[in-house]
């Protein structure tokens, strides 16, 4: 049982790390102009929603 819990903790930690790295990559994308800042925020919100993390109705870009 303890081994299984350790496995899941590592799995969650790995997924969190990958999400943070993707967010960092989105924010550090120098190909986007300042006017494209909205696109950065949208990309981050989309990533969070893709991971199953709701950002609420105020971020409905559709």
C-alpha positions in Angstrom: 0.0 0.0 0.0 2.8 2.5 0.9 4.5 1.7 -2.4 1.3 2.4 -4.3 1.0 5.8 -2.5 4.6 6.7 -3.3 3.9 5.8 -7.0 0.9 8.1 -7.1 2.8 11.0 -5.4 5.6 10.7 -7.9 3.0 10.6 -10.8 1.3 13.7 -9.6 4.6 15.5 -8.9 5.8 14.7 -12.5 2.5 15.9 -14.0 2.7 19.1 -12.0 6.3 19.7 -13.1 5.5 19.2 -16.7 2.6 21.6 -16.5 4.8 24.3 -14.9 7.4 23.8 -17.5 4.8 24.2 -20.3 3.5 27.4 -18.6 7.0 28.7 -18.4 7.6 28.0 -22.1 4.3 29.8 -23.0 5.3 32.9 -21.0 8.9 33.0 -22.3 7.9 32.7 -25.9 9.6 35.8 -27.4 7.9 35.3 -30.8 4.8 36.9 -29.3 4.4 40.7 -29.3 3.1 42.6 -26.3 -0.2 42.7 -28.1 -0.1 38.9 -28.1 -0.1 38.8 -24.3 -3.7 37.8 -24.4 -2.6 34.8 -26.5 -0.2 33.8 -23.7 -2.9 34.0 -21.1 -5.3 32.1 -23.3 -2.7 29.4 -23.8 -2.1 29.0 -20.1 -5.9 28.8 -19.4 -6.3 26.3 -22.2 -3.5 24.2 -20.7 -5.0 24.2 -17.3 -8.4 23.3 -18.7 -6.8 20.5 -20.8 -5.4 19.2 -17.5 -8.9 19.2 -16.0 -8.4 22.4 -13.9 -11.4 24.7 -14.4 -10.6 28.4 -14.6 -14.1 29.6 -14.3 -16.5 31.2 -16.8 -14.6 34.5 -17.0 -12.0 32.8 -19.2 -14.4 31.6 -22.0 -12.4 32.6 -25.1 -14.8 30.8 -27.5 
